Amino acid sequence: MNLYIKNMVCSRCIWAVKNILEEISIDFTYVELGVVRLNFNLTNDQKNKLNKKLKDLGFEILNDYQEKIIEKIKSIIISRIQTTKYNNINLSEEISQRLNKDYSFLSKLFSTTEGITIEQYIILQRIEKVKELLSYNEISLSEISYLLNYSSLSHLSSQFKRVTGLTPSQYKAKGLKLRKPLDKI
């Protein structure tokens, strides 16, 4: 049985969900972004306990089919951008392949449910990753541009300014206080 969990955005989220499952003695096969694979069906009591513990940490069990698809799309995007594992496959193709659904269907569902397009969501996630990398002050903006697969430094800079209202240098001067949690994007 798979459980789909909303707001899982990083490896710490996976760790937190695993801890909850172990704490309430629910046997699982694996936990990954947005998904918990169980060896059995939960009783109503177990599901209620799990849901309460998850909600205390800002997570939520998804019951609706469309919500599950949206969370899978978000998980794919976040995973790809946060790990900066770009490959030759276009992200829209990857989403379509991994969910085994037509991209136009997924795009329409996402837009209707979230109020923004998948492409806009990808841009917002990439900009948050740029903010994170800028705050570390370990690599140059050119390296960030390359790492996040921007076509050029000017493309990154113009997209950053369009989304944040600041240039990357202005943002860097202001510091961390302008970053957003990934689950709030």
Summary of the structure (lengths in Angstrom):
residues: 185
radius of gyration: 18.0
end to end distance: 28.7
largest distance: 54.5
contacts: 505
relative contact order: 0.10
helix: 63%
strand: 9%
